[in-house]
Amino acid sequence: MEQIKMAPKITSPAPYRPDDQMVLASTKSTTDENRPPSKCGDRKMVIVWRNVLVFTYLHIGALYGMYLAVTAARFYTVLWALLVTCAGAVGITAGAHRLWAHKAYKAKWQMRVILAIFQTVAFQNHIYEWVRDHRVHHKFSETDADPHNANRGFFFSHVGWLLVKKHPDVIRKGKTVDMSDLEKDFVVMWQKRTYLITMPILCLILPTWIPCYFWGEDGWISWYVCYVMRYTLSLNGTWLVNSAAHIWGTKPFDKNISPTENIPVAIAAFGEGWHNYHHVFPWDYKAAELGNYRTNLTTAFIDFFAWLGWAYDLKTVPVEMARKRAARTGDGSYQPQEDKDSTLWGWGDKDMSPDDVTEVETFGTTD
């Protein structure tokens, strides 16, 4: 499979090279494409020191950026950083994740262009590579073929997987994932071809330059607030889905898998924290059973474009299907959520269940 090199490629581990003597011994038994991925082997991880240095700088710089945001940055600069953060987040959640990785809905080319631009702002590798790794994550979750295998602990699944070379199983199994749908999408392939040009412009240059040009922000402050802080915080929001939402939380739909329902992650990641549900029903465009937007801003974004007619064929899971799955494999923490299209206006609504009608308690009757 073609490997796209980026400089610096700080959101993905360095590619595995077959002639690398440090990892050659651990790959001798992984040449069979049809063999299932191994379960958390003892392979020695090879540190990518370039990524270690870059991420160290980003996180120290993000702390400094937060200090500047509170003490020195102009109000419009902080607001601009927040808007750019939201744009990048939606590019990942509504675009790379729900649209392209899971095909949970379809979008007209206009919306796909917007999402591709937003996804480029996020700088988490181009759509094609992001989707390939995410499909591998779902298909081979919690094995060595999972790029951010949560069985290796919080740090590895959060950021550690980006500080070491990919396990050979990730490369091997990545080649088996069907990517033909993306190869037919001209928006995805255009972004892939132009990524080394568009990414620095949309992620680094414009977010930093606009505050300086339009309202006279200091360049130093703009760099640390609108790029370093904003970018690092957005990365950690995404990483929490891979780490915290695979470790802490309830499992109302399937107690036998590691993904959990994690409300703080749902808030930080624009609705991606309902992860137990998502791994059970990955084709639901809401990525959650909830029928509201309070902890799922991405669903509101998609629904808005559905109202415009640019998003269509939105797939979701019937409430009864979710309830049956929870009863069959859940951990007992399931609390039924009414679908937004079947809420009640009050007493006498035709959708009231017979049990609700017969079990209601009425006080102060005059009969």
BELHU-V407790 format. One record per backbone hydrogen bond with DSSP energy under -0.5 kcal/mol. NH is the residue of the N-H (numbers start at 1). CO is the residue of the C=O. E is the energy in kcal/mol with one decimal. If there is no record, write none. Layout:
NH/CO/E, NH/CO/E
//
This chain:
5/3/-0.6, 7/8/-0.5, 9/6/-0.9, 10/8/-1.3, 12/9/-0.7, 20/17/-2.2, 21/19/-0.7, 23/20/-1.1, 24/20/-1.1, 25/21/-0.6, 27/24/-1.4, 28/25/-0.7, 30/27/-1.6, 33/31/-0.8, 35/32/-1.3, 40/38/-0.8, 47/45/-0.6, 48/163/-3.2, 49/47/-0.8, 51/48/-0.6, 52/48/-1.7, 53/49/-2.4, 54/50/-2.2, 55/51/-2.8, 56/52/-1.9, 57/53/-2.3, 58/54/-2.5, 59/55/-2.1, 60/56/-2.2, 61/57/-3.1, 62/58/-2.1, 63/59/-1.6, 64/60/-1.9, 65/61/-2.6, 66/62/-2.3, 67/63/-1.8, 68/64/-2.4, 69/65/-2.5, 70/66/-1.3, 71/67/-2.2, 72/68/-2.7, 73/68/-3.1, 78/74/-1.8, 79/75/-2.5, 80/76/-2.4, 81/77/-2.3, 82/78/-2.1, 83/79/-2.3, 84/80/-2.5, 85/81/-2.1, 86/82/-2.3, 87/83/-2.3, 88/84/-2.5, 89/85/-2.4, 90/86/-2.4, 91/87/-1.9, 92/88/-1.4, 93/89/-3.0, 94/90/-1.6, 95/90/-1.3, 96/91/-2.3, 97/92/-2.8, 98/93/-2.3, 99/94/-0.7, 99/95/-0.7, 100/95/-2.6, 101/96/-1.4, 102/97/-1.6, 103/99/-0.8, 104/98/-2.6, 106/312/-3.0, 108/310/-2.9, 111/108/-0.5, 112/108/-2.2, 113/109/-2.3, 114/110/-1.8, 115/111/-2.6, 116/112/-2.3, 117/113/-2.3, 118/114/-2.5, 119/115/-2.7, 120/116/-1.8, 121/117/-1.9, 122/118/-1.4, 123/119/-0.8, 123/120/-0.7, 124/119/-0.5, 124/125/-0.6, 130/126/-2.5, 131/127/-3.0, 132/128/-2.2, 133/129/-2.4, 134/130/-2.1, 135/131/-2.8, 136/132/-1.9, 137/133/-2.1, 138/134/-2.1, 139/135/-2.6, 140/136/-2.6, 141/138/-0.9, 143/140/-1.3, 144/38/-2.6, 146/143/-1.8, 147/145/-0.6, 149/146/-1.2, 152/149/-1.7, 153/150/-1.9, 157/153/-2.1, 158/154/-1.9, 159/155/-2.4, 160/155/-3.3, 161/156/-2.4, 162/159/-1.9, 163/160/-1.8, 165/46/-2.2, 166/14/-1.0, 170/167/-1.6, 171/167/-1.1, 172/168/-2.9, 173/169/-2.9, 174/170/-1.7, 175/171/-1.1, 176/173/-1.2, 177/174/-0.8, 182/179/-0.5, 183/179/-1.8, 184/180/-0.9, 185/182/-1.3, 186/184/-0.8, 189/185/-2.1, 190/186/-2.1, 191/187/-2.3, 192/188/-2.2, 193/189/-2.2, 194/190/-1.9, 195/191/-0.6, 195/192/-0.6, 197/194/-1.6, 198/194/-2.8, 199/195/-2.4, 201/197/-1.1, 202/198/-2.8, 203/199/-2.8, 204/199/-0.6, 204/200/-1.3, 205/200/-2.8, 206/201/-2.8, 208/204/-1.2, 209/205/-2.9, 210/206/-2.4, 211/207/-0.5, 212/208/-0.8, 213/209/-2.5, 214/210/-2.7, 215/211/-1.4, 216/212/-0.7, 217/211/-2.2, 222/218/-2.7, 223/219/-2.3, 224/220/-1.8, 225/221/-2.5, 226/222/-2.3, 227/222/-0.6, 227/223/-1.1, 228/223/-2.3, 229/224/-2.5, 230/225/-1.2, 231/227/-3.1, 232/228/-2.2, 233/229/-2.5, 234/230/-1.9, 235/231/-2.1, 236/232/-2.1, 237/233/-1.9, 238/234/-1.8, 239/235/-2.8, 240/236/-1.9, 241/237/-0.5, 241/238/-1.2, 242/238/-0.8, 242/239/-0.5, 243/239/-1.8, 245/240/-2.3, 246/243/-1.9, 247/244/-1.5, 248/244/-2.6, 250/261/-1.2, 255/329/-2.8, 257/254/-0.9, 260/245/-3.0, 261/250/-2.4, 262/260/-0.7, 262/273/-2.5, 266/262/-2.1, 267/263/-2.1, 268/264/-2.4, 269/265/-2.7, 270/267/-1.1, 271/266/-3.4, 275/260/-1.4, 275/273/-2.0, 278/274/-1.8, 279/275/-2.2, 280/276/-1.3, 281/277/-3.0, 284/281/-1.7, 285/315/-3.1, 287/284/-1.5, 296/293/-1.4, 298/270/-1.5, 299/296/-0.7, 300/296/-1.1, 301/297/-2.0, 302/298/-2.4, 303/299/-2.8, 304/300/-2.0, 305/301/-1.7, 306/302/-2.0, 307/303/-2.1, 308/304/-1.6, 309/305/-0.9, 310/305/-2.3, 311/305/-1.5, 312/106/-2.7, 315/104/-2.7, 322/318/-1.9, 323/319/-2.3, 324/320/-2.3, 325/321/-2.2, 326/322/-2.3, 327/323/-2.3, 328/324/-1.7, 329/325/-2.7, 330/325/-0.5, 330/326/-1.7, 331/251/-1.8, 342/339/-2.0, 343/340/-0.6, 349/346/-1.7, 352/349/-2.0, 357/353/-1.7, 358/354/-2.2, 359/355/-2.3, 360/356/-0.7
//
